Amino acid sequence: MSLKKRLSKGEFVVLAEMNPPKGVDITRLLSSARLIKGRVDGVVIPDMDVGVMRMSALGGGVLMNQLGMEAVIHVYGRDRNSMAIQGDILAAHVLGIQNLIVTTGEDMANGDHPSAKVVDELDVVGLLSAVQSLEDGADLSGIALEGSPSLLTGCAIEAYKDDASLEKELELAAKKVEAGAEFIITPPVYDLKSFDSFYAKASALKVPIIPTVFLIKSVGVARYIARNEPWAGVSDDLIKRIRQAADRENECLKIAGELAAGLREKAQGVKIVTIGWETKLPVILDYAGM
């Protein structure tokens, strides 16, 4: 059953994020994907995430489809103008990719091509409107298409620091839904009680909410998040749990699995992000009972 049908039926979906390689050696990407084939409902492929030049999301998505796995690709306005984006979306559909996450590309200043020119001709709402136009059978110039795509399109809520910034994010999310977003990816969840508070407000958007579980790989990573993003929800108790564990790596995997399992009772899906530890995804899924 397709991801779109699962969401439309209210079923819980499991997504795993994997970056394409910085080069043409696809061995690691494919081997990692094979480990979770049949255990996830889709593989999310970012498009040159955090400003690092890699194989495009379109290429990574096609590889997932060739493996018999459903791909979900990121679409940004950062690197392409409106014409190139429309062309890529049409190509994605023809190549069997029917799931998109329209979001904002990260700042290029921290990437490996800081001098690259940012385009941003279309913001997220504009991109969603462009996707809707293509599905309705016309490009952004109003010219009729020779066949129109059918897509599942989602968006993301950015990290928020307090209630005021959350309200702004939810207001923007409502505009994204109005423009065509059919599901929403949340920032990483580190505390289930905090997610309850968020979900009570976000559920008013009337689309599936898919929270992110970000794998904390070490005490150092946990402390870094707690220090630099104190609003994120990485508690002292969580840091202490990892620090005191006999096997810290395994404890981190267990924590991610427990979060995913807990979110199963609250939301309509989960996206698991491991950033370089994709081979550990089966262990996280085991702990989550998925």
N, C-alpha and C positions, 0 to 999 in steps of 0.2 A: 504494500500500500504506500502511496506517495506521501511525502511530508505534508503536502497541502491537504490531502484527505484526512490524515491523522489529526491535524490541527482543527479542521472543520468539524470533526467528530468529537472533539474535546478530549482526545487521547493525549497522554503524556509522551513527549518526544525527547530523545537524547541526542545532543549534538556534540561533536568533538572538533576542536579547532586545530588545524595543522597549517603551518606556513610552507609554501613551496620553497625549493632550494635556491640559494644564490649561485646559480649555475645550471648546468644541464644534467647533473647526476641525480636522477630521481629515485635511486635505490632506497634511500632512507625513508623518503615520503611514502613510497609504495609498500615497503615492508611494515612500516608503522600502521598504515591504513589496513593492511591485511589482518593485523592482530585484532582489530575491532570490527571487522566485517561481520555483519549479522547481529551485532550488539548495539549499534547506534543507528539512528534514523537519518543522519546526515553528517557530512563533514564540511565544516566551515573553512573556507579558504580566504584569508585576508589578502589584500592587494597592496603589496609593498608596505607592510605594516611598519609603524614607527619610523617611517621615512627611509627604510633600508631597501635598496634596489634588489629585487628578486625576480624570479619567473613570475609572470602575471597570474592573477587569480583565475583568469580565463583558462590558461594552460593547466593550472593545478586542478581546476574543476573538471576539465575534460579527462584528465588522468583518473580522477575518482570515478567518473562515469564508466570509463573503460574497465575499472575493477568491479563494476556492478554496484557501486555505492552512490548514494544521492549527494550531489554537491550543492553547497550554498556559498555563493561568492559575494565578497564585498564590492560595493560600487562607491567610489569617491568622486568628488568634483575637483580634488586637489591637483590631479595630474593630467586631466584631459578636458578638452572643451566640450561643448554640448553636442557637436556633431560626432566626435570620436566616441563619446559615451553612448550615444544612441546606436552607433554602428556596432559597438562591443556587445550591447544588450541583445541586439538582433542576432549577432553571431553566436552568443551564448545559447540562445533559444534553439537555434538550428543545430548546434552541437550537443543538445540534450540537457543543457543546464537551465532549469526553470525556477530556481530559487535565488533571491537576491537579498542582501542586507545593505540598505542605503544608509550611509553614515558619514561622519566627518573624518577626513584623513588627518593623522597626527602632524604636528609641527615638523617641518623639514630640518629645522636648526639642529635637532638632535640625531638626525640620520646620517647616512654615509655619503649623501650628495647635498650638502647644505647650500650649495650655490645653484641648485636646480630651481627653475622658475615655477612658482605655484600658480595654477590657473584659477581654480575656484570661480569659474563663470557661473556655475549653478550651485546654490546651497542645497541642503538636504531636502527641503520642501520643494525646491525647483526640480531636483532630481526625481523625487517621487512623482511629481506632476508629469515629468517627461516619460517616466515608465508608464503611467496611466494613459498618456496620449498614444504611446506606441500600442498598448493593448486595445485602445479604442480604434486603431487603424490609421493613425496619421502621425507624422513627425512634428517636431516643434515649429516647423514652418507651415504646418497645416496641409502638407502634401500627403495624399493617400498612399498607404503602403501596399505592396504586393504581398499580401498575407500579413497578419498581425500575430505577435507572440502572446502566449498565455503564461503568466508568471505568478509566483508567490513572492511577495515583496514585504520585507520587514524593515524595521529601523532600530535605533538604539537610543537609550537614555544615557546621557553622559553622567559622570560622577558628580555628586552634589555634596556640599560641605555642611549645609544646615537646612532648616525647614524652608527658609526663603528661597534658597537656590533650588531646592526640590520643587517648590511650587512653579518656579520659572521653567524647569525642565518638563514638568507635567503639562504646563500650558503649551510649550513647544511640541510635546509629544501629541497633544490633541490636534494640533495643526498638521502634524505628520500623518496621523490616522485619517484626517479629513482629506489629505492629499493622496491617500492610497495605501498607507502602511497597514499590513494585515496581522503583524505580530511585533512584539517589542522585546529586544534584548536588554537586560539590565546591567549595571556595573557589577563587579564582583561582590558576592555575598560572603561575609565571614561570620555573621551572627544571625541565627534564624529568627530571634525575637525582633531584631531591627528590621529584618525583611518583612515581618508581619505588619509592622507600622507602615512601611513603604507600600506593601501590596494593598492595604486597605484603601489607599488613595489611588494607586495606579489602576486598580481593577475597574474604576469608573470609566476608563478608556474603552472598555468593552471589546478588547482584542486579547489574544493569548499573550501572557507575560512569561518570558523565558529568562530566568536568572542565570547569571554566570557564576561558575565555581572556578576560582583561580587557584591552582596548586601552589601553596607556599612550600618552597623546597628546603628551607632551613630556618634555624633560629635567626640568622642574620637577615634573611628576607623578611621574616615576620617583624623584626625590630625596625627594619627600614620602612616598611609600610606604616607601622604604628607611629613612627617619628615624623614621617613626611606627609602622611595622609591620616591624621588622627581621627578624622570623621569616618573612615572606612569601616571601622568595627573590629580591628584586630586587637583583642583585649590582652591584658597582662596575663590572665589565666591561660589563654591560648598559647602565648609565648612560653609560659612556664611549663605547660604540658609538653611542648616539643623539646624544650631544654632538658627536662627530667626523663624523657623517654630513653629506654635502653637502646632502641634502634630508631634514631631520629628520622631517617629517611622514610622508613615504613610508617612512622607515626604521622608524617606529613601526608602520605598517601591515604592513610586511614581517615584523617580529618577531612580531606577532600571527598572521600566516599561517604562519610557521615553527613556532610552538608548536602551532597546530591540526594541522598536518601531522604533527608528531612524536607528538602524542597519538593520532593515528589508528592508530599501530602498537602502542599500549599499552592504550587504553580502548575503551569501546563507544560513544563519542559525544563531542561537544564542544558547549558552549554559549558563544557569542561575545557579549560585552557591550561595547558601544561608547559608551553614554551620551551621546547628542547627535550622534554621528557615524555614524548609521545609514546615511547615503548612501555611506559608505566601506566598507560590508560587502562589496560585490562585489569590491573590490580585495583585501580580506583573503582572501576565498574564492579569488580567482585565485592569490594567493601560496601558499595552502594546497593548491592543486590540487583544489579541491572545486567 
